[in-house]
Amino acid sequence: MGIGGAQQVVLELINGLAQKGFQIDLCVFFRTPEDASVIALLDDRVEFVTLLGEQIELEADHRGFLRKLFFLLAMPVRILKGALKGVFIKYDAVHTNLLIGSFFSYSLRGILQILKKTPPVFVETYHADLTSTQRLEKNIFYFLWKGLDVLVLELRKKDIQTIQKKFSKVRVEYIPFGISLIPDKSELTKKRQDFIAKYDELSLDTSPLNIVSITRLNNSEKRVNKLIDLIKHLHTDLGSPFRFILCGDGPDRKEIEKQIIELDISNFVIQTGFVDDPFQPLSIATVFLQIGIEDRAGIAALQAASIGVPVVTVQGDSEWKIRANDNELFYTSSSMNELVAHMKKLLLDNNYHKLESERNKRVVEEEFMADAMVDRYFEVYLDILASLPEKKDVEKR
């Protein structure tokens, strides 16, 4: 399932569709220790299945390259065996996400065509954006997406035009991701206490100004190095009456630790590693910081805004410019000076912080709730499934 925002979107969607009456089987190719907290939240009506043999257990999702590669190479053979046994015939739709999921659906579609079996509808959610996707990975996606029936985008609106031009036969939908499970004040107080107790030696409770970032530590995709640079600039301008709490793990963790040391800011930067419950660090946050695309941000940012933590995003799309008629959701800029000035105001001006806190909560309530996301997917599924021929004597899923 991966870790982070994409995993949370999958959880919200699965549970939402199950509650609306769909029968859902969830197939996970790789398992990591971080998966446990999310999988525990699955609706009881969702069945956890293995369609391609045993799952591979990994220490973390960015490790085990050779094991993943071997699994990928063996996948078409495993799919063929399953197809010959009729494993996939009961499914009306196969909904995948992330690169290996794309390869799975592409291979399954090709094998079912060779065997002259009626394929299910193939749906995929693209959780990233084209501007932050590496060229090789982007080209692989372009190749694999040709066989899709529906591709759902959820982040960069400009990508819709690019993809529609490339794939005239693929239905492209734009459905922004949404969140639920917003804790109440008593829950947040408990989460704050738990987080402070966990990092008691860092005296978090004595630092009222905390900038929090929850992200995968991957510079090529998440550009965490830019966030570190911004913190250095803010420290130079403001001094250090704040802490920067960086939560997450990933392939560039050592490189990021080295950058923090070289910039001489390690005395007020705290790295927690992966956090099971994002609301724990968010409960002590004054400001949430993240790379953003257009005027949107990731799941952790939505969770922050939902409890009134102002979100600041370093603009990750060099082609996007804020125009007067844009609906600016979260504060974003590519200018280091503008970002520093805005963050200083949030940290030092209580009235301004309150205004931004209330505005951010409204943005989430009006634009990014899970119910709205699930309803949009529900409409898409009803539409595509209505056109399918009826399958007799098969329990559909």
N, C-alpha and C positions, 0 to 999 in steps of 0.2 A: 504493500500500500504506500510505501514511501513515508516520509515524516514531514510534518509541517502543514502548510495551508492546503495543499492538494488532498492530503489525507482527510482533513476536516471537511472539505467540500464533499468528498465521496461519502463520508459518514452522514452528513446532513441530507444528501440526496437519497441515499439508500433508505434511511429511516423514514424520510418524508414520503417516498413512493410506496414503501411497505404499508404505511398508515393509510394510504389512499387505495389500497386493495391489490397492488401488484404482488405477484409471487416472485421473489428475488433470491437467486443464488449468488453468493459472493465467492469468487475465486481469487486467491492471493498467491502470487508466484513465489515471493520471498517474504520471510518473516524476520523481524528484528525485535530486540527487547522493547524498543520505543513503541511498537505497534500495540502492545498489550492494553495501554490505557484507553486507546480509541476503540479497539475491537470490543472491549468490555462494554461499550456504550451502544453496541448494535441492537436494533429492535429484535425481540425474541422471535419474530416471524421470519427473519432473514436466516437462510441456511448457509452455513460455511462449508464450501465444497472444494475438493481437489480434482480438477479436470485433467491434469497432465501429470499425475503421479504425486509423489510427496513434495511438500514445500521445502525450499532450501532455507536453512537457518543461518543468518548472518549476524556478525557482531554489531554492525551498523550498516545503514543502507549505502554508504559510499565505499564500503569495503567488499572484498570477495569478487574482484573483477573476473578472474579466471573461472570461478564457479558460475557466475552469471553468463559468461561467454559460452561455456559448455552447455548450459541450460538453453540458451538461445539457439545454438546450432542443432540441438536435439529436439527443439520444439516442433518443427514440421513433422517429424517421425511420430512424436507422441500424439499430435493432432490427427494424423492419418489413422493411427490405431483407434483413437476415440471415435473418429467419424465412421470407421468400418463397423464399430460396435453400436452405432446409433446414439452415442452419448449426447450429441449436440442437436439432435432433431427436435427435442422438446422445447427449445428456446425460440421465442418469437424475435427477440432482440439480444444482441451482444453489445454491451456498453463498456468501452475501455478507456483508460487514461494512462499517460506517460508512455515512454518510447517502447518498452517491451510489450505493453498492451497493444500498441499500434501494430507491432510485428505479429502478435498473436492473431489479431482480427484479419490482417492481410493474408496470413498463411491459411487460416481457417476458411476464408472466402474462396481462395484459389483451390484448395483441396476439395471442398464441397462441389465446386463447379466441375472439377475433373471427374468426380464420382457421380455427377449428374443428380445431386441431391439439392433440394430447395434450401438456399441459405437463409439465415435469419436477417433481420435488418441490422446493419452495423452502424453504431453511434459512437462517437468519441468526444470527450471533453478535452480541450487544449488548455491546460492550466497556466501556461506561460504566455509570453508575447514574442513576436518575431524579432524585435529589436535587441532582446537580451539572449536570444538563442544562437548558439554557435553555428557558423555556416554549414559545417558538415552535418550536424544534427538536424538543422533546418531542411537541408536537401533530402536527408533520409525521411523526415516527416512528409515532405512533399511527395516522395515516391510512394510511401505507404498509404497516404490519405486518398489516393486515387480510387481505392476500392470502397471508400466509405459511402454510406447513404446520407448520414447527417454528421456534420462537424459543428460542435458548440464552442464558441469563443466566450471568454468571460472577463477579459482584461482590456486589451488595446483595441479601440474601435476602428482605428485605421487599418488593422489587420484584416478586417472583413473585406474591404475592397481588394486588397492584394490577393487574398485566397479565392474570392469569387472569380477573379480574372483567370486564375490558374485552373480552377476546378469547376467548370460550368455545370457538370452533372451532379455535383455534391451540394446538398442543401446545407447552407451555412446559417446558423442561428447565433444570436448574441444574447447570452443570459448571464448577467453579472452574478458572481457568487454571493451567498448570504450566510448569516450566522444566526444562531439561537443560543439557548442556555446562558443567558446573561445573569450573573449572580446578583442577589440582592445585597443590601448593605451589611447585613449580619454575616452572610457568607464571605463577603470581601474582607471583613474585619478578621475572620478566622484565617483566611488565606494569607493575609498580611502577617498575622502572628506566626503562621507556619513558616513563611518564607524568611522572616527575620530570625526565627529560631534556627533554621537550617544554616544560615550564614551569620550566626551570632558573632563569630570572631571578626567580622567585617564591620560591625557596629552600624548596620544599615538604618537602625531606628534613630541614629543621631544625625543623619544626613537627610534633611527635608527635601532637598532638590535632587531628584533622580531622573536621569534620562535613560530610558530603557529601549533596547532593540532586541527583538526576537526574530532570528533569521537563520537560514542555513549558511554556514560559513564557507561560501563559494564565491570567490571574487569575480569569476567570469560571468556568472549568472546573477548573483545578488549584489555584487560590487560593494562588499563590506568594507573594502579598503577606502572607498570614498566616504563612508560614514566615519571611519577612524580619522581621516584627514579633516573632516568637519569638526569633530570633537577637539582636535588639536587647535584649529583656528579659534574655536569658541573659548578654549582654555587660555590662549594667548591674549584674547580680547578682554575676557571677563575675569581671569584668574581661575581658581578651582573651587568655588563654593558649591560644587555639584559632583555627583558621581555618574559615571556611565556604566550601566549594567548591560552587558552583552550576553544574551542567552542563545544557545544553539551549538551545534556541532557540524562538522563537514570536512571536506578534503583539504581546505586551506587554513585549518585551525592553527597550525604551527607558523605558517607565513603571517597570519594576522597577529599572533602573539609577538612575533619578531618585529612587526611594524609598530606595535604599541610600545615596545621597549625602545626602539630606535627614535621614536618621537618623544620619548621621555614623559609619557603620560600614564605609566603603569600604576602610579601610586593612587590614582582615583578611577581606574578602570577595573571593573570586576567581570570576570568571565565565569559563567555558571555551568557551561556545557548544556546539554539537552535538558529541557524542563518538560515534565509530564503535563503540568497544569499551567498554561500561560497566564491565567488570571492571578497566580501568586506574584510573579514579578510586576505585573501590571498594577496590582493593588498598591504598590509603593511608588508608582511612576508619576512624575510631574509632567513629563513630555515623552511621547513615543516617537522614535526616529526610525525611518526605513527608506529604502529606495522605492520610488514610485514610478508608475507609467501613466502618462497623461495626468489627469487629476484623480487617479485612483490609487489604491494601495492594497496590500495583501490581507489575508485573514487576521493575522495578529494585530494589524493596525485597526481593522474593524472592531475587533474585540476590545482594543484599548479605547477607541472612540465611544463604544457602547456604554462604558462606565465613566465617561467624561474626561478621559485623558486626551488632550489635544495631540493630533497627529501632524508630524512634519515629515515631508518626503523630499529626498534629493532626487530631482528629475532624472530618470534613467533613459528617456527618449530624446535624443539630440534634435529630432525633427519637430518636436512638439513645442509650440509657443502658446502662452496664455493670451487669449484675445478677449475683448470686452464682452462679447456675446457668449463666451464659454460658461458653462455651469460648473464653476469651480467647487469641487467637493472637499478635497483636503488641500491644505497649504502645500504648494510645491514650487521649487525653483531650482535652476541649475547654477545659480550665482552663489558663490561661497559667502560673499558679503551680505546678500539679502537673507540667506539662511541664518547666518550668525545674528543679524539684527533681529530677526523674528524670534529666534530661540531665546535671546537675551530678554526680550520683552515678555515672553511667556514665563521665564524663570523669575523675573524681578517685578513684574507688574501684575498684582493679584487681580485687579479688575479686568485686565485684558485676558488673563488666563481664564477667568470665569466665563467671559463672553465666548472665547474659543471652545471651552469645554462644553457649553450648552449647544453651540453651533454644531460641533462634531457629533454630539449625541443625536441631534435632529437628522443629520446626514445619514447616519446608520438606520435610524427608525424609518426614514422615508425612502431610502434607496437600496439598502443591503440586508434585508431580513430574509431568513431562510424560507419562510412560508411563501414569499413572492417568488424566490428562485425555484422551489419545488413546483409551484403552480405553473410556471412557464414550461418546465420540463414535462409536467403532466400533460399539458396541452399538446406539446410536440409528440409525445408518445401516443396519445389517443389518436392523433392525426395519422401517424405512420402505421400504427397497428390496424387501423380501420381498413387500410388498403391491402392487408395480407389475406391470402386464402385461408379458409378455416382448416385447421389440422384435426383430423379425426383420430380418436383413440390415443391421444397423446396428452399427457398433463403438461399444459403450457407454462413456460416460465419466461 
